[in-house]
């Protein structure tokens, strides 16, 4: 194996570890928010669903306009 390939392998592993740490930190933050401020967490979830709903409606309208 070439030195470059070994370096890329190490970089890939360190990126995977960084991603894993980031996901754990995000999960802890979400749990902390839900436990300490459940009303605020519910508001954030509602905002997220409204955003997804609006996006889906916009895509549907675009497709409808594209066909007509």
N, CA, C and O atoms as a DFTB+ gen file, in Angstrom:
272 C
 N C O
     1  1       0.852      -1.172       0.000
     2  2       0.000       0.000       0.000
     3  2       0.900       1.237       0.000
     4  3       1.900       1.297       0.715
     5  1       0.525       2.212      -0.810
     6  2       1.326       3.423      -0.919
     7  2       1.127       4.306       0.314
     8  3       0.107       4.210       0.996
     9  1       2.103       5.159       0.591
    10  2       1.951       6.069       1.740
    11  2       0.724       6.972       1.608
    12  3       0.084       7.296       2.609
    13  1       0.395       7.378       0.388
    14  2      -0.775       8.231       0.177
    15  2      -2.062       7.486       0.537
    16  3      -2.962       8.056       1.154
    17  1      -2.142       6.232       0.155
    18  2      -3.326       5.438       0.472
    19  2      -3.446       5.246       1.980
    20  3      -4.553       5.278       2.516
    21  1      -2.332       5.049       2.669
    22  2      -2.380       4.905       4.128
    23  2      -2.848       6.195       4.779
    24  3      -3.624       6.164       5.735
    25  1      -2.381       7.335       4.266
    26  2      -2.793       8.632       4.817
    27  2      -4.288       8.842       4.617
    28  3      -4.974       9.304       5.528
    29  1      -4.793       8.512       3.448
    30  2      -6.223       8.667       3.188
    31  2      -7.044       7.767       4.092
    32  3      -8.125       8.153       4.536
    33  1      -6.539       6.564       4.370
    34  2      -7.236       5.663       5.273
    35  2      -7.334       6.233       6.671
    36  3      -8.378       6.131       7.316
    37  1      -6.251       6.835       7.146
    38  2      -6.257       7.461       8.473
    39  2      -7.198       8.647       8.512
    40  3      -7.921       8.842       9.489
    41  1      -7.189       9.448       7.437
    42  2      -8.089      10.610       7.391
    43  2      -9.546      10.166       7.409
    44  3     -10.383      10.789       8.062
    45  1      -9.845       9.096       6.696
    46  2     -11.208       8.585       6.671
    47  2     -11.652       8.105       8.036
    48  3     -12.791       8.343       8.440
    49  1     -10.757       7.426       8.758
    50  2     -11.101       6.956      10.096
    51  2     -11.290       8.120      11.052
    52  3     -12.201       8.102      11.879
    53  1     -10.436       9.136      10.946
    54  2     -10.578      10.273      11.860
    55  2     -11.850      11.066      11.551
    56  3     -12.479      11.609      12.459
    57  1     -12.229      11.133      10.268
    58  2     -13.477      11.806       9.912
    59  2     -14.669      11.016      10.441
    60  3     -15.647      11.603      10.902
    61  1     -14.592       9.693      10.378
    62  2     -15.672       8.865      10.902
    63  2     -15.792       9.043      12.412
    64  3     -16.899       9.099      12.946
    65  1     -14.657       9.132      13.097
    66  2     -14.690       9.349      14.541
    67  2     -15.248      10.730      14.864
    68  3     -16.017      10.879      15.813
    69  1     -14.873      11.733      14.090
    70  2     -15.400      13.082      14.313
    71  2     -16.904      13.112      14.089
    72  3     -17.632      13.770      14.831
    73  1     -17.368      12.404      13.075
    74  2     -18.802      12.349      12.808
    75  2     -19.529      11.657      13.952
    76  3     -20.607      12.089      14.361
    77  1     -18.943      10.589      14.465
    78  2     -19.561       9.856      15.569
    79  2     -19.643      10.737      16.814
    80  3     -20.672      10.753      17.490
    81  1     -18.593      11.455      17.119
    82  2     -18.573      12.347      18.283
    83  2     -19.603      13.458      18.113
    84  3     -20.313      13.805      19.056
    85  1     -19.681      14.010      16.911
    86  2     -20.652      15.070      16.637
    87  2     -22.082      14.567      16.808
    88  3     -22.923      15.265      17.374
    89  1     -22.355      13.369      16.326
    90  2     -23.708      12.812      16.460
    91  2     -24.054      12.556      17.930
    92  3     -25.183      12.809      18.353
    93  1     -23.090      12.056      18.709
    94  2     -23.336      11.863      20.139
    95  2     -23.603      13.196      20.840
    96  3     -24.495      13.292      21.683
    97  1     -22.827      14.220      20.488
    98  2     -23.023      15.533      21.097
    99  2     -24.400      16.095      20.731
   100  3     -25.081      16.679      21.574
   101  1     -24.799      15.917      19.485
   102  2     -26.113      16.387      19.053
   103  2     -27.228      15.649      19.790
   104  3     -28.210      16.260      20.211
   105  1     -27.076      14.343      19.943
   106  2     -28.083      13.557      20.669
   107  2     -28.173      14.001      22.129
   108  3     -29.270      14.107      22.679
   109  1     -27.033      14.257      22.754
   110  2     -27.046      14.734      24.137
   111  2     -27.712      16.098      24.248
   112  3     -28.466      16.349      25.188
   113  1     -27.438      16.977      23.296
   114  2     -28.059      18.297      23.304
   115  2     -29.570      18.181      23.161
   116  3     -30.317      18.865      23.859
   117  1     -30.018      17.318      22.258
   118  2     -31.461      17.130      22.059
   119  2     -32.105      16.596      23.330
   120  3     -33.151      17.089      23.752
   121  1     -31.488      15.595      23.940
   122  2     -32.035      15.056      25.188
   123  2     -32.063      16.109      26.289
   124  3     -33.043      16.212      27.027
   125  1     -31.000      16.885      26.401
   126  2     -30.932      17.953      27.404
   127  2     -32.063      18.956      27.197
   128  3     -32.722      19.370      28.151
   129  1     -32.281      19.343      25.939
   130  2     -33.334      20.309      25.640
   131  2     -34.716      19.741      25.961
   132  3     -35.560      20.435      26.528
   133  1     -34.945      18.484      25.600
   134  2     -36.246      17.867      25.859
   135  2     -36.503      17.769      27.353
   136  3     -37.620      18.025      27.804
   137  1     -35.501      17.407      28.121
   138  2     -35.669      17.234      29.563
   139  2     -35.856      18.576      30.266
   140  3     -36.722      18.707      31.131
   141  1     -35.055      19.568      29.901
   142  2     -35.083      20.845      30.614
   143  2     -36.129      21.829      30.101
   144  3     -36.626      22.656      30.865
   145  1     -36.465      21.749      28.818
   146  2     -37.429      22.691      28.247
   147  2     -38.354      21.954      27.276
   148  3     -38.251      22.141      26.064
   149  1     -39.250      21.125      27.795
   150  2     -40.093      20.332      26.890
   151  2     -41.010      21.178      26.002
   152  3     -41.259      20.809      24.855
   153  1     -41.506      22.288      26.507
   154  2     -42.371      23.137      25.682
   155  2     -41.587      23.729      24.511
   156  3     -42.077      23.773      23.383
   157  1     -40.383      24.175      24.788
   158  2     -39.522      24.727      23.726
   159  2     -39.171      23.645      22.702
   160  3     -39.160      23.907      21.500
   161  1     -38.884      22.431      23.178
   162  2     -38.576      21.330      22.272
   163  2     -39.772      21.023      21.374
   164  3     -39.605      20.767      20.181
   165  1     -40.969      21.049      21.942
   166  2     -42.174      20.804      21.145
   167  2     -42.363      21.893      20.091
   168  3     -42.753      21.608      18.959
   169  1     -42.086      23.135      20.466
   170  2     -42.180      24.230      19.499
   171  2     -41.196      24.038      18.346
   172  3     -41.541      24.269      17.187
   173  1     -39.988      23.622      18.662
   174  2     -38.982      23.405      17.622
   175  2     -39.385      22.268      16.687
   176  3     -39.179      22.360      15.477
   177  1     -39.949      21.208      17.232
   178  2     -40.415      20.098      16.391
   179  2     -41.548      20.578      15.492
   180  3     -41.589      20.239      14.310
   181  1     -42.459      21.359      16.042
   182  2     -43.569      21.875      15.235
   183  2     -43.042      22.756      14.101
   184  3     -43.512      22.649      12.968
   185  1     -42.080      23.616      14.393
   186  2     -41.495      24.471      13.357
   187  2     -40.852      23.613      12.270
   188  3     -40.971      23.913      11.082
   189  1     -40.174      22.548      12.680
   190  2     -39.550      21.653      11.712
   191  2     -40.571      20.992      10.797
   192  3     -40.370      20.916       9.585
   193  1     -41.665      20.514      11.377
   194  2     -42.699      19.872      10.567
   195  2     -43.391      20.869       9.655
   196  3     -43.734      20.530       8.522
   197  1     -43.603      22.079      10.119
   198  2     -44.211      23.107       9.267
   199  2     -43.291      23.396       8.084
   200  3     -43.755      23.551       6.954
   201  1     -42.000      23.469       8.342
   202  2     -41.041      23.700       7.265
   203  2     -41.045      22.575       6.241
   204  3     -41.017      22.830       5.037
   205  1     -41.079      21.338       6.710
   206  2     -41.128      20.190       5.798
   207  2     -42.431      20.214       5.001
   208  3     -42.435      19.968       3.795
   209  1     -43.532      20.512       5.682
   210  2     -44.827      20.572       5.003
   211  2     -44.836      21.655       3.926
   212  3     -45.304      21.418       2.812
   213  1     -44.331      22.817       4.244
   214  2     -44.282      23.907       3.271
   215  2     -43.397      23.541       2.080
   216  3     -43.723      23.854       0.935
   217  1     -42.285      22.882       2.358
   218  2     -41.402      22.448       1.278
   219  2     -42.089      21.450       0.363
   220  3     -41.970      21.545      -0.859
   221  1     -42.808      20.493       0.942
   222  2     -43.526      19.506       0.138
   223  2     -44.616      20.172      -0.697
   224  3     -44.805      19.823      -1.863
   225  1     -45.329      21.125      -0.111
   226  2     -46.362      21.842      -0.861
   227  2     -45.750      22.620      -2.025
   228  3     -46.312      22.655      -3.119
   229  1     -44.604      23.240      -1.785
   230  2     -43.936      24.004      -2.844
   231  2     -43.489      23.096      -3.977
   232  3     -43.631      23.448      -5.148
   233  1     -42.950      21.930      -3.640
   234  2     -42.537      20.980      -4.673
   235  2     -43.753      20.507      -5.456
   236  3     -43.700      20.399      -6.681
   237  1     -44.854      20.222      -4.754
   238  2     -46.083      19.815      -5.427
   239  2     -46.603      20.884      -6.361
   240  3     -47.023      20.585      -7.478
   241  1     -46.579      22.121      -5.918
   242  2     -47.034      23.238      -6.759
   243  2     -46.125      23.401      -7.975
   244  3     -46.603      23.661      -9.080
   245  1     -44.825      23.249      -7.774
   246  2     -43.875      23.340      -8.890
   247  2     -44.151      22.253      -9.919
   248  3     -44.180      22.523     -11.119
   249  1     -44.352      21.029      -9.453
   250  2     -44.632      19.922     -10.374
   251  2     -45.955      20.154     -11.107
   252  3     -46.061      19.880     -12.302
   253  1     -46.953      20.655     -10.397
   254  2     -48.247      20.950     -11.023
   255  2     -48.087      22.000     -12.102
   256  3     -48.627      21.855     -13.198
   257  1     -47.343      23.066     -11.798
   258  2     -47.121      24.130     -12.775
   259  2     -46.279      23.644     -13.949
   260  3     -46.464      24.099     -15.078
   261  1     -45.372      22.738     -13.691
   262  2     -44.499      22.205     -14.735
   263  2     -45.310      21.372     -15.729
   264  3     -45.067      21.432     -16.934
   265  1     -46.260      20.607     -15.231
   266  2     -47.080      19.763     -16.089
   267  2     -48.041      20.618     -16.922
   268  3     -48.287      20.322     -18.091
   269  1     -48.574      21.662     -16.322
   270  2     -49.557      22.501     -17.044
   271  2     -48.883      23.497     -17.918
   272  3     -49.552      24.278     -18.594
